[in-house]
Amino acid sequence: MRMPNAVHPAATFRNAELMTFEAGKLKSVEVFFGDPPGGLTRQAFAAQSGAG
């Protein structure tokens, strides 16, 4: 999935979701986040995006 980022509108990233079902119902969701745009560390990107 490619999603725009409000703070970094030109940046795109990929996430992957792992959904586990049991008895036809959603049991859990694990989200794996992609790497930040080139030139930024994960910490710097999180801080600029308001999550750090």
C-alpha distances in whole Angstrom, upper triangle without the diagonal:
4,6,10,13,16,18,16,15,15,13,9,8,5,6,7,10,13,15,19,21,25,27,24,23,20,22,19,16,15,12,11,11,10,13,14,15,18,22,21,21,19,22,22,19,19,23,22,19,21,20,23
4,7,10,13,15,13,12,11,9,6,6,5,8,10,13,16,18,22,24,28,31,28,26,23,25,22,18,17,14,13,11,10,12,12,13,16,19,18,19,18,21,20,17,18,21,19,17,20,19,22
4,6,10,12,11,9,10,8,6,6,7,9,12,14,17,19,23,25,29,31,29,27,24,25,22,18,18,14,14,11,11,13,12,13,16,19,18,19,17,19,19,15,16,18,17,14,17,17,19
4,6,9,8,6,7,7,6,8,10,12,15,17,21,23,26,29,32,35,32,30,27,28,25,22,21,17,17,14,13,14,12,12,16,18,17,18,17,19,18,14,15,17,15,12,15,16,19
4,6,5,5,8,7,7,9,11,13,16,18,22,23,27,29,33,36,33,31,27,28,25,22,20,17,16,13,13,13,11,11,15,16,15,16,15,16,15,11,12,13,11,8,11,12,15
4,6,5,9,9,11,12,15,16,19,21,25,26,30,32,35,38,35,32,29,30,27,24,23,19,19,16,16,16,14,14,17,18,16,18,17,17,16,12,13,14,11,8,11,12,15
4,6,9,9,11,13,16,17,21,23,26,28,31,34,37,40,38,35,32,32,29,26,24,21,20,17,16,16,12,12,15,16,14,15,14,15,13,10,10,11,7,6,9,11,13
4,6,5,8,11,14,16,20,22,26,28,31,34,37,40,38,36,32,33,30,26,24,20,19,16,15,14,10,9,12,13,12,14,14,15,12,9,11,12,9,8,11,13,15
4,6,8,11,14,16,20,22,26,28,32,34,37,40,37,35,32,33,30,26,25,21,21,17,16,16,13,11,14,16,15,17,17,18,16,13,14,16,12,11,14,16,18
4,7,10,14,17,20,23,26,29,32,35,39,41,39,37,33,35,31,28,26,22,21,17,15,15,12,10,12,14,14,17,17,19,17,13,16,17,14,13,17,18,20
4,7,10,13,17,20,23,26,30,32,36,39,36,34,31,32,29,25,23,19,17,14,12,11,8,6,9,12,11,14,14,16,14,11,13,15,13,12,15,16,18
4,7,10,14,17,20,23,26,29,33,35,33,31,28,29,26,22,20,16,15,12,9,10,8,7,11,14,13,15,14,17,16,12,14,17,15,13,17,17,19
4,7,10,13,17,20,23,26,30,33,30,29,25,26,23,19,17,13,11,8,6,7,7,8,11,14,13,14,12,15,15,12,13,16,15,13,16,16,17
4,7,10,13,16,20,23,26,29,27,26,22,23,20,16,14,11,9,7,5,8,9,11,14,17,16,16,14,17,18,15,15,19,18,16,19,17,19
4,7,10,13,16,19,23,26,24,22,19,19,16,12,10,7,6,5,5,9,11,13,16,19,18,17,15,17,19,15,15,19,19,16,18,16,18
4,7,10,13,16,20,23,21,20,16,17,14,10,8,6,5,7,8,12,14,17,19,22,21,20,17,20,22,19,18,22,22,20,21,19,21
4,6,10,13,16,19,18,16,13,13,10,7,6,5,6,9,11,15,17,20,23,26,24,23,20,22,24,21,20,23,24,21,22,20,22
4,7,10,13,17,15,14,11,11,8,6,5,6,8,12,14,18,20,23,26,28,27,25,22,24,27,24,23,26,27,24,25,22,24
4,7,10,13,12,10,7,8,6,5,7,9,11,15,17,21,23,26,29,32,30,28,25,27,29,27,25,28,29,26,27,24,26
4,7,10,10,9,6,5,5,6,9,12,14,18,20,24,27,30,32,35,33,31,28,30,32,30,28,31,32,29,30,27,29
4,7,6,5,4,5,7,9,12,15,18,21,24,27,30,33,36,38,36,35,31,33,35,33,31,34,35,32,32,30,32
4,5,5,6,6,9,12,15,18,21,24,27,31,33,36,39,42,39,38,34,36,38,36,34,37,38,35,35,32,34
4,6,8,9,12,15,18,21,24,28,30,34,37,39,42,45,43,41,38,39,42,39,37,40,41,38,38,35,38
4,7,9,12,14,18,20,23,26,29,33,35,38,40,43,41,40,36,38,40,38,36,39,40,36,37,34,37
4,6,9,12,15,18,21,24,27,31,33,36,39,41,39,38,34,36,38,35,33,36,37,33,33,31,33
4,6,8,12,14,18,20,23,27,29,32,35,38,35,34,30,32,34,31,29,32,33,30,30,27,30
4,7,10,14,17,20,23,27,29,32,35,37,35,33,29,31,33,31,29,32,33,30,30,27,29
4,7,10,13,16,20,23,25,29,31,34,31,29,26,27,30,27,25,28,30,26,26,23,25
4,7,10,13,16,20,22,25,28,30,28,26,22,24,26,24,22,25,26,23,23,20,23
4,7,10,13,16,19,22,25,27,25,23,19,21,24,21,19,23,24,21,22,19,20
4,6,10,13,15,19,21,24,21,20,16,18,21,18,16,20,21,18,19,16,18
4,7,10,13,16,18,21,18,17,14,16,19,16,15,19,20,17,19,16,17
4,7,9,12,15,17,15,14,11,13,15,13,12,16,16,14,16,13,15
4,7,9,12,14,13,12,10,13,15,12,12,16,16,14,17,15,16
4,7,9,11,9,9,7,11,12,10,11,14,14,14,16,15,15
4,6,8,6,7,6,9,9,6,9,12,11,11,14,13,13
4,6,6,8,9,12,11,8,11,13,12,12,16,15,16
4,6,8,10,13,11,10,14,15,14,15,18,18,18
4,7,10,12,10,10,13,14,13,15,18,18,17
4,6,8,6,6,10,11,10,12,14,14,13
4,5,5,6,9,10,11,12,14,13,12
4,6,5,6,9,10,10,12,11,9
4,6,5,6,9,10,11,9,7
4,5,5,6,9,10,10,8
4,5,5,6,9,9,8
4,6,5,6,5,5
4,5,5,6,4
4,6,8,8
4,6,7
4,6
4
